[in-house]
Amino acid sequence: MDVVIPTLGESVTEASIGQWLKKPGDAVKADEPIVSLETDKVAVEVNAPADGVLTEQLFKEGDTVQVGAVIARLNAGATAAAAPAAAVAPAPVAAPAAPAPAPAAPAAPAPAPASAPTTGPTARRKAAEGVDIWPWRKNDDGAEAAPVSAPARREERVRMTRIRQTIAKRLKEAQNTAAMLTTFNDVDMTAVMEARARYKDSFEKKHGVRLGFMSFFVKACALAARDVPSVNARLDGDEIVFHDYMDVGVAVSGPGGLVVPILKDAQAKGFAQIELEIADFGKRARDGQLKLEELQGGTFTISNGGVFGSLMSTPILNPPQSGVLGMHRIEERPVVVNGQIVIRPMMYLALSYDHRLIDGREAVTFLVRVKEALEDPVRLLIDL
């Protein structure tokens, strides 16, 4: 029975063999993953079409394969052969006793190989401490040798995964085509943090998910985009395409790097639905189970570098989108409030945008609207 590359999604015609999960001779169950494929956007698994034994792999890891290609063969209904039992050698027959030879003269001890360390007091002490004794070997004259330098430096060449190649190509495309510029602001996170602390337990009890920061930012961006729609638009030739919806790409970590699943119609969703979908994206990204259609489209992106400790960055556009918001870590800083110096939890925000479509005034206005909504979350409830 042939194992065939299935249809992988709209416009996806080929993939790369990422990793064989089964080898020839292994028994497999129907729908059990036997190979992992890498497409331009996500890793997917190909499952066995039936119970049986994998008999042949037709491609090796790293090879490019077309949709519909036969990549392996399966002996349906077969079972894996048991490993042959080890042969037991017959017990040797005792030879007749021979007269004992005359004792030989003691042989001189063989010299230790040049690569083998000999042990001196320091080496023995280091070995007792669990330290590698090679650097503390003895010289030929019995004196302790000084520690030697580390082994020679090495290099390793690893082929870029298909996903990494696509990321590199798209990021370079963004630099080459867009007139990218970044504007910055900072936001006092006191109100959001107080709201989370006040409602986190009841929110999680009711909705089964934690109340995080991301839902506040998604709602704030959706609100700001109503005042500045160009941030949620895109260029198509010499035309500007505006959207009456906001599909937000949310960057999450996957086994092959960051992936950006799309939170569709974010402007129409509540806090709980946003948090539930983002949590689901994160889990399935770690497990390599995101679907291709969940990574396609998007009109705006939010990237949270703060989870990795970033204080400030310039996020890069995800073409053909025209805007991306970068979140960063929260840290307490002295700020002036009503003429008094106080300590507040502050976060830097960065909006990268395509200057061909978005003017500086519009970009700054959008970021100020986001800041206002986060510093006074009631605005998110009364649509202000």
C-alpha positions in Angstrom: 0.0 0.0 0.0 1.3 3.4 -1.0 1.7 6.3 1.6 0.8 9.5 -0.3 1.4 13.2 0.5 -2.1 14.5 1.1 -3.5 17.9 0.1 -1.8 20.4 2.5 -3.8 23.5 1.9 -4.6 26.2 -0.6 -1.7 27.1 -2.8 0.7 24.6 -1.1 2.1 22.2 -3.7 5.2 20.8 -2.1 6.8 20.2 1.3 10.1 18.8 2.7 10.6 15.6 4.7 11.2 16.8 8.2 11.6 13.7 10.2 10.8 10.0 9.7 8.9 8.9 12.8 8.9 5.2 11.8 11.6 3.2 10.1 11.2 0.2 7.7 10.2 -2.9 9.7 8.2 -0.9 12.3 4.6 -1.9 12.9 2.1 1.0 12.6 -1.5 1.5 13.4 -4.0 3.2 11.1 -3.8 7.0 11.6 -0.6 6.8 13.5 2.0 9.5 12.4 4.8 8.0 10.4 6.5 11.1 9.0 6.6 14.9 9.7 6.5 17.3 6.8 7.6 20.9 6.7 5.7 23.4 4.5 6.3 27.1 4.1 4.2 27.8 7.1 3.8 24.9 9.5 4.9 21.3 10.2 2.3 18.6 9.5 2.3 14.9 10.0 1.3 12.1 7.5 -0.5 9.2 9.1 -0.5 5.6 8.2 -3.5 4.7 6.0 -4.0 1.3 7.6 -2.6 -1.2 10.2 0.6 -2.9 8.9 4.3 -2.7 8.7 6.3 0.1 7.0 8.4 -1.6 4.3 10.1 1.2 2.4 11.0 4.9 2.7 11.2 6.5 -0.8 12.7 9.8 0.3 15.2 10.9 3.0 14.9 13.7 5.5 15.4 17.0 3.8 14.1 16.0 0.4 11.4 18.1 -1.3 8.3 16.2 -2.2 5.2 17.2 -4.2 1.6 16.9 -3.1 0.3 13.5 -4.2 3.7 11.9 -4.3 4.2 8.4 -2.9 6.8 8.7 -0.1 6.6 5.3 1.5 5.1 1.8 1.2 3.2 -0.2 3.8 2.4 -3.9 4.0 -1.2 -3.6 5.2 -2.3 -6.2 7.7 1.2 -7.5 8.4 2.8 -7.6 11.8 6.4 -6.8 12.6 8.7 -9.9 12.6 10.1 -10.8 16.0 13.8 -10.3 16.4 15.7 -13.6 15.9 16.7 -15.1 19.2 20.4 -15.0 19.8 22.2 -18.2 19.1 23.5 -20.0 22.1 27.0 -21.3 21.7 27.6 -24.9 22.9 29.6 -25.2 26.2 33.3 -25.7 25.4 34.7 -29.1 26.0 37.5 -29.1 28.6 40.9 -29.9 27.1 43.2 -32.3 28.9 45.4 -30.7 31.4 48.9 -29.9 30.3 51.9 -29.6 32.5 52.3 -26.1 33.9 55.0 -24.1 32.1 58.0 -22.8 33.9 57.5 -19.4 35.3 58.6 -16.7 32.9 60.7 -13.7 33.8 58.6 -10.7 34.7 57.9 -8.6 31.6 58.6 -4.9 31.6 55.4 -2.8 32.0 54.1 -1.6 28.6 54.3 2.2 28.2 51.0 4.0 28.4 49.7 5.2 25.0 50.5 8.8 24.3 46.8 9.7 24.4 46.1 8.0 27.7 46.5 10.1 30.9 48.6 8.8 33.7 47.6 9.5 37.2 49.4 11.6 39.6 48.2 13.1 43.0 46.5 16.0 41.4 44.8 13.8 38.8 43.6 11.4 41.4 42.2 14.2 43.5 40.5 15.7 40.5 39.0 12.3 39.6 37.7 12.0 43.2 36.0 15.4 42.7 34.3 14.2 39.5 36.6 16.4 37.3 38.0 15.2 33.9 41.6 14.2 34.7 43.0 14.6 31.2 44.1 18.2 31.7 46.0 17.1 34.9 48.0 14.1 33.4 51.6 13.5 34.4 54.7 14.3 32.4 57.1 11.6 31.5 59.3 12.5 34.4 56.5 12.1 36.9 55.8 15.8 37.4 52.3 17.1 37.3 51.5 18.7 33.9 49.8 22.1 33.7 46.2 22.1 32.5 46.1 22.0 28.7 43.9 24.1 26.5 40.4 23.2 25.3 40.0 20.9 22.2 40.0 22.5 18.8 37.0 24.6 17.8 34.4 23.0 15.6 31.8 24.2 13.2 28.5 22.5 12.3 26.4 23.1 9.2 22.7 22.5 9.6 20.3 22.9 6.7 17.6 25.6 7.3 14.2 24.2 7.7 11.6 25.0 5.1 9.7 27.2 7.6 12.9 29.1 8.5 13.7 29.7 4.8 10.2 31.1 4.2 10.5 33.4 7.3 13.8 34.7 6.0 12.4 35.3 2.5 9.3 37.1 3.8 11.2 39.3 6.3 13.6 40.4 3.6 10.7 41.0 1.3 9.3 43.4 3.9 12.5 45.3 4.1 12.9 45.5 0.3 9.3 46.6 -0.6 7.8 48.5 2.4 8.9 52.0 3.5 9.1 50.7 7.1 9.2 53.1 10.0 8.7 52.6 13.7 7.1 55.0 16.3 7.3 54.5 20.0 5.3 55.3 23.1 5.1 54.0 26.6 2.0 52.9 28.6 1.3 52.9 32.3 0.0 49.3 33.0 -1.4 50.1 36.4 -5.0 50.0 35.4 -4.7 46.8 33.4 -2.8 45.0 36.2 -5.3 46.1 38.8 -8.2 44.9 36.6 -6.5 41.5 36.2 -5.8 41.2 39.9 -9.4 42.1 40.7 -11.1 39.8 38.3 -8.7 37.0 37.4 -10.1 34.4 39.8 -13.8 34.9 38.8 -12.8 35.2 35.1 -10.9 31.9 35.2 -13.7 30.2 37.1 -16.4 31.3 34.7 -14.5 30.9 31.4 -11.9 28.3 32.1 -8.9 30.4 31.0 -6.7 33.0 32.6 -7.2 36.7 32.0 -4.0 37.8 30.3 -2.6 41.0 28.8 -3.1 40.0 25.2 -6.9 40.4 25.2 -6.6 44.0 26.4 -4.1 44.8 23.6 -6.2 43.1 21.0 -9.3 45.0 22.0 -7.3 48.3 22.3 -5.9 47.8 18.7 -9.3 47.0 17.3 -10.7 50.2 18.9 -7.8 52.3 17.7 -8.2 50.9 14.1 -11.7 52.3 14.0 -10.2 55.8 14.3 -7.2 55.1 12.1 -8.3 52.5 9.5 -5.2 52.8 7.4 -3.2 50.8 10.0 -5.5 47.9 9.3 -5.4 48.3 5.5 -3.0 47.0 2.8 -1.6 48.1 -0.5 -2.6 46.2 -3.7 -0.8 47.7 -6.7 -1.9 51.3 -6.8 -5.0 50.7 -4.7 -5.5 50.8 -0.9 -7.7 47.9 0.4 -9.5 48.8 3.6 -11.1 46.1 5.8 -14.3 46.4 7.9 -12.9 43.6 10.1 -9.7 43.1 12.0 -7.9 39.7 11.7 -5.1 39.9 14.2 -2.0 37.7 13.8 -0.7 36.7 17.3 2.9 35.6 17.3 3.4 32.4 19.4 6.4 30.0 19.8 6.5 26.7 17.9 9.1 24.0 17.6 10.5 25.6 14.4 10.4 29.2 15.6 7.7 31.9 15.9 4.4 31.3 14.0 1.6 33.7 13.6 -1.9 32.1 13.8 -4.8 34.5 12.9 -7.4 35.6 15.4 -10.2 36.4 13.0 -12.8 39.1 13.5 -11.1 40.3 16.6 -13.2 43.5 16.7 -16.3 41.4 17.4 -14.9 39.1 20.1 -15.0 39.5 23.8 -12.1 39.1 26.3 -12.9 35.5 27.1 -13.1 34.3 23.5 -9.9 36.1 22.7 -8.0 34.5 25.6 -9.4 31.0 24.8 -8.4 31.2 21.2 -4.9 32.5 22.0 -4.4 29.8 24.6 -5.4 27.2 22.1 -3.1 28.6 19.5 -0.2 28.5 21.9 -0.8 24.9 22.9 -1.2 23.6 19.4 1.8 25.6 18.2 4.0 23.8 20.8 2.5 20.5 19.7 3.0 21.2 16.0 -0.8 20.9 15.4 -1.7 24.3 13.9 -3.6 24.1 10.6 -2.4 25.9 7.5 -5.6 27.8 7.1 -5.1 29.2 10.6 -1.8 30.8 9.5 -3.1 32.5 6.4 -4.5 36.0 6.0 -4.4 38.6 8.8 -4.7 42.4 8.6 -2.6 43.3 11.6 -0.1 41.6 13.9 0.8 41.9 17.6 4.1 40.5 18.8 4.9 40.1 22.5 8.7 40.2 22.9 8.2 41.0 26.6 7.7 37.3 27.4 11.4 36.8 26.4 12.5 39.9 28.4 12.7 42.4 25.6 12.7 46.1 26.8 12.4 47.7 23.3 12.5 46.5 19.7 11.4 47.5 16.2 9.0 44.7 15.0 9.1 43.9 11.3 6.1 43.9 9.1 4.4 40.7 7.9 3.5 41.5 4.2 1.0 42.5 2.9 0.0 43.9 6.3 0.8 47.5 6.9 1.1 47.6 10.7 2.6 45.5 13.6 2.5 46.3 17.3 5.4 45.3 19.5 4.7 44.7 23.2 7.6 44.6 25.7 8.4 43.7 29.3 6.8 45.6 32.1 9.2 47.2 34.5 8.8 49.7 37.4 10.1 53.1 36.5 9.9 56.6 38.1 7.3 58.8 36.2 5.8 62.1 37.0 2.1 62.1 37.8 0.3 65.3 38.8 3.7 66.9 39.6 4.8 64.0 41.8 7.5 61.4 41.0 5.9 58.0 41.5 6.9 54.4 40.7 4.6 52.8 38.0 4.7 49.6 36.0 5.6 50.8 32.5 5.8 49.1 29.1 7.3 50.5 25.9 5.1 50.1 22.8 6.4 50.1 19.2 4.4 50.4 16.1 6.1 49.6 12.8 4.2 50.7 9.8 4.4 51.0 6.0 5.0 54.7 5.4 3.8 54.4 1.8 0.3 54.0 3.2 0.4 55.4 6.7 1.5 58.9 7.6 3.4 59.6 10.7 0.4 61.5 12.2 -1.8 58.5 11.7 0.7 56.1 13.2 1.2 58.3 16.3 -2.5 58.7 16.7 -3.1 55.0 16.5 -0.5 54.3 19.2 -1.9 57.1 21.4 -5.3 55.5 21.1 -3.9 52.2 22.2 -2.2 53.8 25.1 -5.3 55.7 26.2 -7.4 52.5 26.1 -4.9 50.6 28.2 -4.5 53.3 30.8 -8.2 53.6 31.1 -9.8 50.2 30.2 -13.3 51.5 30.7 -12.9 53.0 27.2 -12.9 49.4 25.9 -16.3 48.8 27.4 -18.0 52.1 26.3 -16.3 52.2 22.9 -14.6 55.5 23.4 
